[in-house]
Amino acid sequence: MEPQGHLADLERKPEVLLKLADAVEAGDVLAGVPDDVDRVLLLGMGSSTYAAGVAAARLRSRGVDAVAELASSDLLPAADPRTLVVAISATGGSAETIAAARPYVGRSPVIAVTNVVQSPITVGATSVVNLRAEPEVGGVACRSFQNTLALLLALEHLLVGSEPDLAATLRTAARACADLLQRRGEWLATVTEALAGPDGTWLVAPFRRLSSAQQGALMLREGPRRPAVACETGDWSHVDVYLTKSLDYRLLLFPGSGYEDELLKWTRERGSTVIAVGDDIPAATYCLRYPGDTEDDVRLLTEVLVAELVAQRLWSASVSGPKP
């Protein structure tokens, strides 16, 4: 793991996502994936599970019996020929996911979703879905996380039989990422200073995009090794509001929940720092907008880049010495 390599990975997000958009448009990304199934079981660890959780919830909302589970669980559903098992591992080497998928091989259709198509996760798989994120030289999942979300959107469209222009959405998200990267000289130092509190950083997102908060918090823990916690917006008032009374509370808010007003009431009354990404929130300390941020799927694919760039800046500073 290396911070400058990670920055290089982040800077290539727009380019790589545009390549994926071309592959989606050509119809190449889900070859061999069955669409005639009764249930979907998504398996993964870490970032893969964050993406899978959102994908499963979206599928359920559209009438598909779907669930996302940590591959390390010892309470996984029984194998069934009508259950599609989606085993996700960017490296292809996650021991828990490989072990979890093994009992389903030959008894259920098993799809391996990975960035390394000749990796152990593909052994025995019915088909392999290439993430096409290209090697991440910094050693941190970033493009592979974004592409996992994108390909799970493609799986959703396949299973529900809808034909939205996913390629167009990916291209809009690529432009949004390029905009945030190109303008980071205008916002990154301010946002980093605001979020890097002495007690840690909190990230909040609506349930439909909870993966943004989860992945963003992981980036702050993984690179700069800082305390960071993710929470769902509505649930925040039940589990995290208490911390605003006793800590120097620094919050990165991904807007879009119908329950933001309650959160903002408490953070305003208790003088918490709130950085909002993707909308104009009057109660926020700072609001960061980008092209396409009114489209929910674009937000899903784009907004975590803000947390990733903040984490990379803090990580780089912790290695080199000077403060960001």
N, C-alpha and C positions, 0 to 999 in steps of 0.2 A: 504494500500500500504506500502510495507516494502522492503528496498533495499537488504537485505541478502536473503529474500525469493525469490526476483526476480532473484538473482544470481543462486539460487538453481534451479529455473525454466529454466534458460538459460543452465545450465549444463546438464539438462536432455533432451535437444533438440535432440541429436543424438539417444538416446534410444527410445524416443517416435516416432520420424520419422521412425525409423526402424520398429516399430510395425505397423505404418500406411502402410508402404511398403508391409508388409505381408498381410494386409487386402486388399490392392489394388490387389495384386497378386491372392488372393483367390476370387476376384470378389464380395466382400461383401459391398463395400462402397456406391454404388449408387443404391441400390435395390429400385425399385418402381419409379425411375425417368424416365419420358417418354422421348423418343428420337425422336418422330414424332411430331415436333412442327414447326411453321413458324417463331416465334420470341422468343427472350429471354430478360427478364427484370430483372436485378440484383439490389437489394435494400440493403442498409446498411448505417451505420454511421461510421465515424472515420476509423479505420484500415480495417473494412469490406469493405468500399467503395474504399479504396486504392487497395485492392486485386481485387475487382469487376471491377474496371476501366481497369486494365491490362487484366483481363479475357475477358471483352467485346470487347476490341480492338483486341485481338487475335482471337476471334470468328468472328468478322467482316472481318478480313484479310483472313479468310478461308471460306467466303461466307455465314456466318450465320448472320441474322439480329439481332444484340444484342446491348443493351445499359445498362450502369450502371448509376444509379441515387441515389443521397442522398435521404434517406427515408423521410426526412423532407420537400422535395419539394412539392409544391402545384400545380405542372405542370406535374404530372405523366400521362402516357398513359392510355387510357381506357382499361377496362378488355375485354378479348377476349379468347374464348376456345382454340385458337391456339397459345396463348402466354404463355410461361413458365415463371412463376414468381419465382425468387430465392431470398428468404428473408434470409439475413445473420446476425446473432447476436451470438457472441461467448457465451455470458452470457445467451442468450435467453430472456433477459429482456429489450432490447432497446425499449423504449416507441415509438420512431419515426418509427422504423421498424415494430413493431407490428401494429401500426395504419395504416401504408402504405400498409401492406399486407392484412389487413382486408377486404377492398372492393373487392379484387380479389378472396376471398374464395368462392367456389361454382360457380365461373364464369370463372376462369382460373386454370390450374394446378399450385399449390403453393408448392414449396419445401422449407422447413425450414432447414437451415444449421446452426448448433449450437453445442456447447460443452456440453450443458445441455439438454438432450433429453426429460425431463419432464418439460420443461419451457414454459412460455406463448407464445413464438413465434411459438410453434408447434401446438397450438390449431387451428383446422380446416385445417391444412396442408394436402395436398395430400400424401406427404411422408416426412420423416425426415432423413436428412443426418447428422450423428454423426461425429463431427470433430475429435474425438478420441485424443484430445490434453491433456486430463487428467487435474485435477484441477491445476490452476496456483496460488500457495500459496502467491506469491509476490503481487498479485492484478493487474498485468500489462499484457496485451495481448502480448505474444511473441510466444509460441508454437502454440497457437490458430491462430495467424496470418499466421505462416508458414504452418500449416495444411489447412487453408482456401485456400491459394494459391495452395497447392497440390491437394485438392479436386476439385477446379475449373479447374485445368489441366485435371483431370479425366472427368469432365463434358464436356470439350472441345472435348476430344477424343470420348466420347459417342455420341455427337451431330454431329460430322463430320465423324464418322464411321471409324476413323483411329485406328490402333492397335500398337502404339509405346510401348516400354517397360517402362512404367511409374514407375513401381516398381524399376527397375534398376536405374532410375534417382533419385528416392527418397533415395535409398541406397547410391548412390554417394554423394548426398547432406548431408546425415547423416555423412558420413566419412569426408566430408569437414568441417562440423561444429565441429566434434570431433577434427580435426587437429587444427582449430583456437582456440578452448578451451584449448587444451593441450599445445599449444605454446604461450599462451597469456603472459606468463612471459617474452617472448622475444620481444613482440611488443606493448602490451597494454599501458604501461606507456608512451612510446615514442609517440604513436599515440594520446593518450589522451591529453598530454601536447601540442602537435602541434595543435589540434583542439579546445582546450578550450580557445579561444581568449576572450579579454575583450569586444568585440562587438557582440559576438555570433558565431554560426557555420552555415555554408551553406552546403547543400547536393545536389548533382546533379547526375542524371541518365538519360539514354536514355528512350524514351517514352515507349518502350516495357518492361522496368523494372522500370518505374517511382515510383511504389509502394515502392521500396527500399529506395529512397530518402524521400518519404512522411512518411513512417513508422519510418525511422531513425530520422527524425526531430521531430516527435511526441515523440519518446522515450526521447530525450533531453529536451523537454518541460515538459513531464509528470513526470519523475523521479526527475532529479536534478533542474527542473524549470529554464532552461537556454534558451535564445533566440535561435531559430533554424528555418531555412526556407529551404523548398525543391523547386527544380526547374528542368525542363527538359533541357537536354544539349543544344539542338539547340536553345530553347527559351531563354536560359541564356544570349545570346548575345543581346537580345532585351529587357530584363527586369531587369537583375541583374548585368550586367557588370559595371554599373555606381558606384556600391558600392565599387569596388576594388580601386577606386581613393581616397576615403575619409575614409575608415574603415580599421582596422586591419583584413583583410579578410582571414578567415580560411575555407577551402573547403575540404569536403570529396567527392571524385569523384568515381562513379561507372562507369567504362569505357564501351565502346561498341558502342558509337554513331559516325556517320560519321561527326559530327560537333564539335568534341573535339578540333581540331587544332585551331579554332578561340578562344575558351575559353582559351586554354593554352597559346596562344599568349598574351592575355591581362593579365592573372595572372602572367606570367613570366615577362612582361614589368613593372608591377606594384608591383612586389615583394610579391605577395600573397603566402600563405602557401597552398599547395595542397597535400593531402594524397590520393593515388590511391589504390583501392582494386580490385584485380583480374586481373591485367595486369601490364606489365612493361612500365611505362610512363616516358620517359627520363626527361621531364620537371617537374615531380612531386618531391616534397620534400622527400617523402617516398613512397615506393611501397610494398604492402602486398599481397603475393600470397597464394594460397591454392590449394589442389588437386581438380581437376575437374573444375577449373575456366575458362577453354576454352569452356565449354558447357553452352549455354545461360540459359537453364532451371535450371541447377545447380546453376548458379549465382543468378537467381531469388529467389531460395529457401534458399540460404546460406548467401549472402553478407550483409544483414541487421544485421546479428549477430555482425559484427564489430561495427556498431553504437550502438547496444544494450549494448555491453560490455563497450564501452566508456561511455555511459549514466549511466550505473550501477555504474561504478567506480566513476564518478563525484557525483552521488547521495549518494553513501556510504560515500564519503569524506565530503559532505555537512552536513551529519548527525553526523559523528564522530568528525569532526573538522580538522584533518590534511589534507594538500593538497595531491592530488594524485601524 
